[in-house]
Amino acid sequence: MWIKNLLFCLIGLSAGGAIAGAYVTFIASLGIYTRLDGWANSGNKIFKTETLILFGTTVGNLITLYNISVPVGKIGLAVCGLLFGMFTGCLVSALADMVKLFPILCRRIRLRNGLPYVIAGVGLGKAVGCWIQFFLLNSGQ
């Protein structure tokens, strides 16, 4: 019986490690890390940046895996939400840049002016959708 549990543990850790590695590689291939390094002017500290990224993904995986409660309060939750939103925004912009979503969209709908309004509308729609999900649909939990 213990051999079966050990085998399950080994398979689970291997699969989780492979998925986490693929996720970090996917984000790195989009150029998010290099874009953030260029924005922050921290090219000489790339080793520290990579170490912090791996540390953050490892801690996030452990918190999720073991369902660890992190009491940060309302202000901490707001800060985390802001940081998660910034990361999601970077991911979305890198994906949009990668697949050239907006030029194709503008060409298809024949949009000549007003692209900033379309981008702001997409961001506002995402924000409203998240607000509805978190505050209205999960209020009873």
VENMO-V732429 format. One record per residue. N is the residue number from 0. SS is DSSP state (@ for helix, = for strand, . for the rest). BURIAL is + if it has 16 or more other ideal C-beta (glycine too) atoms within 10 Angstrom, else -. Layout:
BEGIN
n->N ss->SS burial->BURIAL
n->N ss->SS burial->BURIAL
END
This chain:
BEGIN
n->0 ss->. burial->-
n->1 ss->@ burial->-
n->2 ss->@ burial->-
n->3 ss->@ burial->-
n->4 ss->@ burial->-
n->5 ss->@ burial->-
n->6 ss->@ burial->-
n->7 ss->@ burial->-
n->8 ss->@ burial->-
n->9 ss->@ burial->-
n->10 ss->@ burial->-
n->11 ss->@ burial->-
n->12 ss->@ burial->-
n->13 ss->@ burial->-
n->14 ss->@ burial->-
n->15 ss->@ burial->-
n->16 ss->@ burial->-
n->17 ss->@ burial->-
n->18 ss->@ burial->-
n->19 ss->@ burial->-
n->20 ss->@ burial->-
n->21 ss->@ burial->-
n->22 ss->@ burial->-
n->23 ss->@ burial->-
n->24 ss->@ burial->-
n->25 ss->@ burial->-
n->26 ss->@ burial->+
n->27 ss->@ burial->-
n->28 ss->@ burial->-
n->29 ss->@ burial->+
n->30 ss->. burial->-
n->31 ss->@ burial->+
n->32 ss->@ burial->+
n->33 ss->@ burial->-
n->34 ss->@ burial->-
n->35 ss->@ burial->+
n->36 ss->@ burial->+
n->37 ss->@ burial->-
n->38 ss->@ burial->-
n->39 ss->@ burial->-
n->40 ss->. burial->-
n->41 ss->. burial->-
n->42 ss->@ burial->-
n->43 ss->@ burial->-
n->44 ss->@ burial->-
n->45 ss->@ burial->-
n->46 ss->@ burial->-
n->47 ss->@ burial->-
n->48 ss->@ burial->+
n->49 ss->@ burial->-
n->50 ss->@ burial->-
n->51 ss->@ burial->-
n->52 ss->@ burial->+
n->53 ss->@ burial->-
n->54 ss->@ burial->-
n->55 ss->@ burial->-
n->56 ss->@ burial->-
n->57 ss->@ burial->-
n->58 ss->@ burial->-
n->59 ss->@ burial->-
n->60 ss->@ burial->-
n->61 ss->@ burial->-
n->62 ss->@ burial->-
n->63 ss->@ burial->-
n->64 ss->@ burial->-
n->65 ss->@ burial->-
n->66 ss->. burial->-
n->67 ss->. burial->-
n->68 ss->. burial->-
n->69 ss->. burial->-
n->70 ss->. burial->-
n->71 ss->. burial->-
n->72 ss->@ burial->-
n->73 ss->@ burial->-
n->74 ss->@ burial->-
n->75 ss->@ burial->-
n->76 ss->@ burial->-
n->77 ss->@ burial->-
n->78 ss->@ burial->-
n->79 ss->@ burial->-
n->80 ss->@ burial->-
n->81 ss->@ burial->-
n->82 ss->@ burial->-
n->83 ss->@ burial->-
n->84 ss->@ burial->-
n->85 ss->@ burial->-
n->86 ss->@ burial->-
n->87 ss->@ burial->-
n->88 ss->@ burial->-
n->89 ss->@ burial->+
n->90 ss->@ burial->-
n->91 ss->@ burial->-
n->92 ss->@ burial->-
n->93 ss->@ burial->+
n->94 ss->@ burial->-
n->95 ss->@ burial->-
n->96 ss->@ burial->-
n->97 ss->@ burial->-
n->98 ss->@ burial->-
n->99 ss->. burial->-
n->100 ss->@ burial->-
n->101 ss->@ burial->-
n->102 ss->@ burial->-
n->103 ss->@ burial->-
n->104 ss->@ burial->-
n->105 ss->@ burial->-
n->106 ss->@ burial->-
n->107 ss->@ burial->-
n->108 ss->. burial->-
n->109 ss->. burial->-
n->110 ss->. burial->-
n->111 ss->. burial->-
n->112 ss->. burial->-
n->113 ss->. burial->-
n->114 ss->@ burial->-
n->115 ss->@ burial->-
n->116 ss->@ burial->-
n->117 ss->@ burial->-
n->118 ss->@ burial->-
n->119 ss->@ burial->-
n->120 ss->@ burial->-
n->121 ss->@ burial->-
n->122 ss->@ burial->-
n->123 ss->@ burial->-
n->124 ss->@ burial->-
n->125 ss->@ burial->-
n->126 ss->@ burial->-
n->127 ss->@ burial->-
n->128 ss->@ burial->-
n->129 ss->@ burial->-
n->130 ss->@ burial->-
n->131 ss->@ burial->-
n->132 ss->@ burial->-
n->133 ss->@ burial->-
n->134 ss->@ burial->-
n->135 ss->@ burial->-
n->136 ss->@ burial->-
n->137 ss->. burial->-
n->138 ss->. burial->-
n->139 ss->. burial->-
n->140 ss->. burial->-
END
